[in-house]
């Protein structure tokens, strides 16, 4: 098996143009990396070797040393969609989720969290409407997380 093709840099979604030479499909945990060998949909292997760990987002491009770009695709994961009867109720539910230090993706009118039947039960008892879904997961980074997307 040939050595993996080295990746020279990560380009933010929207910061690169053209057609991707290949795609790598990764879940949330798989998109937070410093060094890893990735396998594209084509079966080709690529070496990501960064100075420090980075969070790859859906649509980011991985520039290859030999030329070309590999597109990062966020894999759908089993999640819980949390909604409420009002914005105020949703904010209160967000507090309960944050109080348990759970990763959460906050969107207009809903919060997405990883599936957990114990948390689902707790939230339902707090008045939440819970629906199991499959979707890409990209939670908020937290108060001490680097907010820039420069890699």
Long-range contacts (C-beta under 8 A, 24 or more apart in sequence): 1-45, 2-45, 3-45, 3-47, 4-37, 4-38, 4-45, 4-46, 4-47, 5-44, 5-45, 5-46, 5-47, 5-64, 5-65, 5-66, 6-46, 6-47, 6-49, 6-64, 6-65, 7-46, 7-47, 7-48, 7-49, 7-62, 7-63, 7-64, 7-65, 7-70, 8-63, 8-64, 8-65, 9-62, 9-63, 9-151, 10-50, 10-54, 10-56, 10-60, 10-61, 10-62, 10-63, 10-151, 11-60, 11-61, 11-62, 11-63, 11-69, 11-151, 12-57, 12-60, 12-61, 12-149, 12-150, 12-151, 13-57, 13-58, 13-59, 13-60, 13-61, 13-72, 14-59, 15-61, 16-61, 16-63, 16-69, 18-69, 20-61, 20-68, 20-69, 20-70, 20-71, 21-64, 21-68, 21-69, 21-70, 22-46, 22-68, 22-70, 22-71, 23-70, 23-71, 23-72, 23-73, 24-62, 24-70, 24-71, 24-72, 24-73, 25-73, 25-74, 25-75, 26-56, 26-72, 26-73, 26-74, 26-75, 27-74, 27-75, 27-77, 27-137, 28-74, 28-77, 28-103, 28-136, 28-137, 28-138, 28-139, 30-75, 31-55, 31-56, 31-57, 31-72, 31-74, 32-56, 38-62, 38-70, 40-70, 46-70, 50-151, 54-151, 55-141, 57-138, 57-149, 58-136, 58-138, 74-136, 74-137, 74-138, 75-136, 76-134, 76-135, 76-136, 77-114, 77-134, 77-135, 77-136, 77-137, 78-114, 78-115, 78-132, 78-133, 78-134, 79-112, 79-113, 79-114, 79-115, 79-132, 79-133, 79-134, 79-135, 79-137, 80-112, 80-113, 80-114, 80-115, 80-116, 80-119, 80-120, 80-123, 80-130, 80-131, 80-132, 80-133, 81-110, 81-111, 81-112, 81-130, 81-131, 81-132, 81-133, 81-135, 82-110, 82-111, 82-112, 82-113, 82-123, 82-128, 82-129, 82-130, 83-109, 83-110, 83-111, 83-128, 83-129, 83-131, 84-127, 84-128, 84-129, 85-127, 85-129, 89-127, 89-128, 92-126, 93-123, 93-126, 93-127, 93-128, 96-122, 96-123, 96-126, 97-123, 103-137, 103-139, 103-140, 104-139, 104-140, 105-137, 105-138, 105-139, 105-140, 106-140, 112-137, 112-139, 113-139
